[in-house]
Amino acid sequence: MNLGNHLQTLDEEQNLKIQGFQTSYLKQTLTFIGVVLSCGLLWVAITWRKSVYLHCTHTPCSLKEAVKVLLIDTYGQEFISTVEKPEGKSSFQPHFFNFKKMKYSWNEKEKMFVGVQGLDIQACSELQSLRKGLDSEEARKKLQFYGLNLIKIEVTPVITLVLREIRSPFYMYQSFIVIIWFLQLYYQFGICIIILSVISVSATVWETRKQSKSLRNAVRSESIATVLRNGREEKISSKELVPGDVLILSQTPFTMYCDAVLVSGNCVVNESMLTGESTPITKIPISEYSSAPFDVQSNKRSILSCGTEVLLCRCTDTEGVRAIVYRTGFSTAKGELVRSILFPKPVALKLYSDLLKCMIIFFILGSIPVIYTAIVSAEIDAYPWDALLYVLNVVTFFVPPSLPAVLTSINEQAQRRLRKQDIYCLNSRYINFAGGLDVVCFDKTGTLTEDSLDISIVVPVKDKMFETVVLNPDQLSSELMTKAMATCHSLARIDEELQGYDLDMKMFKLTGWQLQEPTAEDNVPFEYIPPRIVFRNISGDKQPPVAIVRLFPFESSLKRMSVVTQTEGTGRFEVFLKGAPELVVSLSRKETVPDDVMNVLEYYSSQGFRIIAVACKHLPDDTSWKKVQQMTRDYLETDLQFLGLVVLENKLKPETIPALNILKDANIRSVMVTGDNLLTAITVAKKCGIVEECDSVMIMKADLSSKSDSKSCLEVSYKQANCPSLRNGSLQINGNTHITDFSIPVVFEEQSLVAMDGETFNLIRMYDPELLDKVVLKGAIFARMLPEHKLYLIECFQNLGYHVGMCGDGANDCGALKTAHTGVSLSLAEASVAAPFTSPQQNIQCIPTLIREGRATLVSTFDSFRYMVCYSFTFLLAVLFLFWDGQRPSDGAYVTIDIILNLAPPFLFGATRAYQGLSKKQPTRSILSFIPCFSVASFMLIQIAVHAFAYIYCIQQPWYEPFTFDRENAFSPNASHTGTTVLTTNMMAYVTGATIFASGSPYRASFFSNRLYVAVLIAELVLVGYLTLAPPDFMIHFLNFKRAPVASFHIKLYAITLGVLVFCFIYEKYFIQRFLSKCIVPAIRRCRGPIRKYEKLLHALKQENWPPSTQCATTDSNALKDS
C-alpha cells in the first residue's frame, strides 16, 4: 500500500507526515463483517498498523475535510488523531487535533494544520505593547484557543495496557499454543503458561501505571497567580493563565506555573528540575528596547521556566517584578520534558529484533517436522481431526512459550542487583545495552573532577604587564581586581545563607566582602534601590559600598558573565566581566593585554589549572541609572580593560583513575567531553589516564576562509600539544612581569590522538563529514563543547558503529545522556529522567559496575535463550521419534518435562551475579552470531544421535514389544518400551542443557555461586536417575512407562546419558568456548577483515599518516555551505 501519494509534511524539523481521512460507512460495514467471520483475527491483523486500519475503515481526503488524521513521525511510527470541530460559541476557533500532547490548529492561509505553541513574538521590542495585560474577553478567547494551563497526564486504563501488551508476537503465539493444548486436554502446562503470562503482563502493566502515576503526581501543580486583567490586579487559578497575561510576582518561594518572560525586576531560581543543576541562578529582565529577534535560547536568562522554583524576587523599580506569560501547558519547558518522557525515541533493541528473526527461522525450520507429522498421520491412518491436532501440536514446540516471562525475570533480577549497588534503572531493557559498550564519554567537571574549585593564585595586570603572582587576594594592590572579584557574580542570599556557583562563592569569600540585598525599608545611598550591595565590614576600612546595578549571568554559549556596578560617592558606573581567557582577551583593548598572555595561559592550562580572566570598563560620567538599564550587553562587554587572571585548581576525584584503569584494561575507550579549556582538558586527560604518557596529542583547529573565487573553504591546522609534567615545565615571572623561561618537552610517538574544541568540531561536522569520521575515531578530548555539540558527538560515535555510553552530572548533558546507548546521570535531580541510569555516588565508579552487570545480563539472556530453544526442540525430537509408529507422550510426561524439569532453570539463570573482573573480550551481542548458533546446533545434533541410538538399541532387544496405534484412542497413549526409553533419554538432555549453558567467567560468576540453581540442578539429576533406574509404581502409571524386564538395560541407558552429559560439558567448555571462540573465530575474523564501519576506517587510517604531525589542509565546503 503506497501512502506516499497522499502524505504531506506537517513539520519539516521533526519530519512529521500527515494524511487526512473521512469516515466510510461501507468500509466499516465490510470490515465489521470480516471481523465477525474471522472470529476477531481480522481485527488483530488490521490494527497492527494504524495506516491499514484507517484504509479499511475510512477514505483518504483533503486535510480540511478530515475527521481522522494519520501521522507518521521521523522514526516511522504511526499514530491516529481525531479532528475536533468546535461549534456554537467556540465556532471562532478553527478545527484542530492533538498529537503527543500538542495541539495543531487549522490555518486557512497555509492550508495546513499548524502547531499551537504560545506567543508569536518576533522581536524583543514587541513585549512593550503587552505590558498592560489582557481584558476578560481576550483572556476567554485565548483560553479556548490555547486550552487550560495544565500538564495533565492520563493514566492509561488497565485494559488498554493489557491489550497493547498481549498483541506482541510472543503473546499471540502463546495464545495459539494454549488453545491447542486445551484442545488436546493438556491443561496443566497450559494453565502454567497462562499464570506466567498473567504475572509477566501484570508486572509490566503495574510498572507502567506506577511510572505514569508517579509522573502525574510529580508534574501536577495548581496554585493561585496574580495577573494584570482589565488594568487591575486579579487573583486567578494558574490553570487559567494564557499567553499574553502579565504576571505579578512577589511572594517566594513558589514553583513557576508557566513559561514567562521577565520584563522587570530580578529573580533567583532553582532550575534543577530541568537541567539537573541545583545551584540557584539569577534571571534578569529582557531588554524591551532592543529590536533584536526574540529567541528562547538566546534570551534564556530572561525566561522563567515552568516547574522551576523561584527562590527570590528583587524589585529594581517601583513597578515590581513582572513577567509576561509566554507558553502554557505542554508547550512549556517542563511540558517538553514531560513529553520527552511520555514519547521517547524508540529504542532499537537488537536483542528483541533478533528474537523476532529467530521466531521466523524456527517457523521455517519447523516446516520439516510439520510435513513429517502429516505424512506419518496418513501412514498410520489417523482421523483427519486427530491428524490436524498432531500437526498443530508440533507447531507449539517452535518457540519456547515461557520466553517473555524469562526475559522479564532476568532484567528484573539485574535491576535489583544494580539497586543494591546504588545504581537506579528507569528502563530495565537498557541493561543489556550496557553490556556491549565500546566507548564511554565523560564530562569533566563534577564527573571526573571535583565540583569545587580551589583558587590557587591571582595574577594581576598593570600597564600591560603581569605583576607578581598573589597568593592571597588581601595582598592585591589592584583595587579594580578586588572589586571585580567582589561584584562579578550571581550570588544571592536565600534564608540568610549565601548561595550560588561554587566558583563565584570561592572568589567572593576570598575578598572578605559581604553581600546585602536591600529592601524598600533600608536606607541606601543610591538613587534607586539596587538588587545587591557589596561592602567590606572591617573596622578602619574606608572602602565605599558598591551597588550591583545590572547583571548578565553566565551563559555557556557566550563563555562569560558581567555586572554593572556603581560605587557610593562617585556616581560612576563600571562594568566588570569574567570568563574564558581567550574570549576576554578578544573583548579587551589591545593596549591593556600583556604580549605574553598566551604563553602564560598555555603554561597554567598545561599544568591542569582552570583559568578565569577578568576585565572592566568605565562608563561615561554622564551615564544615568536608567540609561544603564537600556544599554545592550554587546556594548557593555566591549572595549574592556584587561585586569588579570584567576588561576583555579580542579582536583580529580579519587575514584576517577581506578575506574578509568578498569575500562582501559577491558579495551573500553574513554573520551573526555567538557566545556572547559582545551589545554586544561588535555592535562586532566593525561593525569587521569585517558591519554597515556607515551601518547602524543594533536590539537586540531578549523576555520572558514574565503578564497579568491569567493568559495568558502574549511582550513584545518594541526599542532602538537605540549603536555609537560609539573617537574619538566617551568615558568619564571620576574619583576618586569614577563616570561624568561618556558621549557616544555614535546613527545613524539607513533600513537597519535586528537583534541579539539567545540567550534572546530562543529565546523568539521558541517563542512567535512569524511574528516569528521576520522576525528571521532581518533578523538580523545573534546573541549569547549556546548550541550548540542555533546549530543552530535554521541550520534557520530553511533554512526560509526560504536556502542557508546555517556556519563555526566546532568547539568548540560541531558541531550547526550538521552541519545547514548547507555546514559548515566550522576545527579538525582528530576532531570535525570533523561538518562536510563542514575547514581547518587557522584563518581564514575558506577560505570565499571554497570558494564559488568550489563554483560552478565546479556550472557544470562543468551544462555537462557539457548537453553529454552534446545529444550523445545529436544522435546519435539522425542515427540517425533515416538510418533513414528503413532505414539505420543502422556500428560504426566508432559507435566514432568515442561513443569518439573524445565520451568525453574531458565528463571534462575539471571540469579547468577556478575563476574568481578571486566574482560578485554566483549560478550557476543547477537543471538544469531556464529558461536551461539553453533552451540545450539551442536547440542541438537548430539541429542539426535543419542535419541536415535536409544531408540534403535531398544527395538533390538529380545524382549521388545512393538507399539500398536489405535485410531479410536489416539489421545489415550498406551505404555511402550520405546516410549519409556526415549523419554528417559530425553529427560537427561535437559539436565545436560542446564549444566552446559550456565556460563561462568569472564562475564558471570561461576554457576556454583548460584546456590539455588545448583540445588535445582542436583535435584533434577537425582530425579531423572530415580525415574530411569527405579521409579515407584505411581510414577510409572503417571508417566505411562513400560519398564524393561532387564534392569541392566536402564542402568546402561542412564550411564550412556551421563557420559553424554560429561562429553557435552567438555565439548561446550573447551571446544566451543575456548578453541572455537578464542582461536578459530578470531583467526577467521582476521582473514575476513574489518566488518564494522569504525573497524574499516581504523584499518584505512593505519595505511595513511593521519593525524599528520604538522599540516594545513583545506576542504572545499561550497557544496555544504547551506548547512
Buried (B, 14 or more C-beta within 10 A) or exposed (E): EEBEEBBBEBBEEEEBBBBBBEEBEEBEEEBEEBBEEEEEEBBEBBEEEBBBBBBBBBEBBEBBEBBBBBBBBEEEEBBBBEBBBBEEEEEEBBBBBBBBBBBBBBEEEEEBBBBBBBBEBEEBBBBEEBBEBBEEEBBBBBBBBBBBBBBBBEBEEEEEBBEBBBEBBBBEBBBBBBEBBEBBEBBBBBBBBBEBBEEBBBBBBEBBBEBBEEBBEBBEBEEEBBBBBEEEEBEBEBBBBBBBBBBBBEEBBBBBBBBBBBBBBBBBBBBBBBBBBBBBBBBBBBBBEBEBEBEBEBBBBBBBBBBBBBBBBBBBBEEBBBBBBBBBBBBBBBBBBBBBBEBEEEEEEBBBEBBEEBBEEBBEEBEEBBEBBBEBBEEBEBEEEBBBBBBBBBBBBBBBBBBBBBBBBBBBBBBEBBEEBEBBBBBBBBBBBBBBBBBBBBBBBBBBBBBBBEBBBBBBBBEBBBBEBBEEBEEBEBEBBBBBBBBBBBBBBBEEEBBBBBBBBBBBBBBBBBBBBBEEEEEBEBEBBBBBBBBBEEEEEEBEBBBBBBBBBBBBEBBBBBBBBBBBEEBEBBBBBBBBBBBBBEBBBEEBBBEBBEBBBBBBBBBBBBBBBBBBBBBEEEBEBEEBBEBEBEEBBBBBBBBBBBBBBBBBBEBBBEBBBBBBEBEBBBBBBBBBBBBBBBBBBBBBBBBBEEBBBBBBBBEEEEEEEEEBBBBBBBBBBBBBBEEEBBBEBEEEBBBEEBEBEEBEEEEBBBBBBBBBBBBBBBBBEEBBBBBBBBBBBBBBBBBBBBBBBBBBBBBBBBBBBBBBBBBBBBBBBBBBBBBBBBBBBBBBBBBBBBBEEBBBBBBBBBBBBBBBBBBBBBBBBBBBBBBBBBBBBBBBBBBBBBBBBBBBBBBBBBBBBBBBBBBBBBBBBBBEBBBEEBBBBBBBEBBBBBBBEBBBEBBBEBBBBBBEBBBEBEEBEEBEBEEEEBBEBBBBBBBBBBBBBBBBBBBBBBBBBBBBEBBBBEBEBBEEBBEBBEBBBEBBBEBBEEBEEEBBEBBBBBBBEEEEBBEEBBEBBBEBBEBBEEBBBEEBBEEBBEEBBEEEEEEEEBEEBBBBBBEBBEEEEBBEEEEEBEBBBEEBEEE
